[in-house]
Amino acid sequence: MVPQTTVKLILLGLATALALAPTAGCTRALGTYERGVCGNGEAEPDYGEQCDDGNHLSGDGCTPDCQLEIPPGCGNGVLEPIEDCDDGNRAAGDGCDPDCRIEYTMGCGDGWVDPGEECDDGNHLPGDGCTPDCRIN
């Protein structure tokens, strides 16, 4: 016969596991990993996720349904805590995308002088010595 204390500990452990199991983000703590579950800490584009920060909180850059949050002040020229950049506009192709995330491009504007470029200052801004098409002006 199993001692009563052991049975209580097993039941307590089972109750704790059952209480945690349905909560998003706790799957790793239980030693399992569920693919395609928003909140598991793994961004899975195949399941429609743009991000997955392991929680279901708003205001941290990733929405509760695993989509990138557009910062409220994005495009105002002031770098907010959840912005990677803010160049004062919501235009794409200038190094800072419309969601205030850094744009990584290859070629002109990437900060490296590639074949066919005279210069590359890492942006597409005119009047700074290197034209938007990577020519010296």
N, C-alpha and C positions, 0 to 999 in steps of 0.2 A: 504494500500500500504506500502511496506517495504522501509524504508529510504535508499537513495542512498549510504550513508556511510556504512551501514550494508551490502549491496550487495557487495560493493568493498572489505570489510574485508572477507566476505565469499569466494569470488572468489580468493582473495590473499591466504587465507588458503588452498583452494583446489589446487591452482597452486603449492604451496610449497609442499603439500603432494604428488602430482603427480610427482614433480621433485625428491623427495627423495625416493619414493616407489621402483623404480627398482634398486637402489644402494644396493649392498650387505652390510650387517652389520647395515643397518638403519632400519631393520624391527622391532627391539625392540623399537626404538625411536618412531615409529608410533603406538606402542601398539599392534602389532601383532607379531606372531612368525611363521616362515615358517620352517617346518621340512625338513631336507635333503638339505638345502641350504647352501653351503659353504660360510662362512662369517657371519653366524648368531650368532657366539660366543659359540656354543654348538657342541662339537665333537660328531659325530654320526657315529659310526662304521658300523651300518646297511646300511648306505648310502655310504660306502667306505671312510669315513673321518678318518684319523689318528689323526688329531688335528683340532681345529677351534679357532683361536684367535680373531675372530671378524673383521678381515681386510683382504685385498688382497695384502699385502706387502711381499716382499721377504727379507731374511736376519734376520728374527726375530724368527726363529725356526720352523715356519709353512709356507709352500709354499702357493701361491695364490689359488691353487686347493686343499688345506687342507690335504697335506701330510707332514710328518715330514721332515725337512731339515737336510741333513747330513752336519755338519759344515765343511768348507773347510780344517781346520787344524786338524780334528778329527784323533786321533792316533799319533799325533806328540809329546805327552807328555806335552804339554802346554795347560792349561785350558783357552779356549777362552770364550768370553762373553756369547755365546749362547750354550755352552756345560755344561752338568751337571757334567761330569767327563772326564778325558783324561789320560789313563794309559799307553800311549805310544804304543798302538797296536790297531788293529781292530778286536780282538778276542772276541767271546762271552763266557759267563760263568765265567768270572774273576771279576765280580762286575761292570764292565763298558762295555756296549754293543758296537757293531761295529759302532753305530751312536752316541757314546759318551753320552749315557743316562745311568743313574744308573740302574743296574739290581737288581731287588728285587726277591730273591729266598727264599724258605722256606726249612729249613733243614741245612745241612752243608754249612757254608759260610754266614749264615744270621746274625751272631753276637750273637746268643743265643745258649747256650749249651742244645741241645735236647737229648732225650733218645737215647742211642747208640753212642753218641759223647763223646770224652774225653775232647775236647776243641772246641771252635769256635771263631776265632778272626775276623770274618766278611769278610774274603777273601779266595781265593783259591791259595795263593802264598806259595811255598815251602820255607823252610829255615828260617821261622820266629817264630819257636817254636810250631806251630800248622800246621800239614800237610794239603794238599788240601782235604784229606778225614776225617779231624777233629780228628786226633790222635796226641797225644803229641810226639814230637821228641826231 
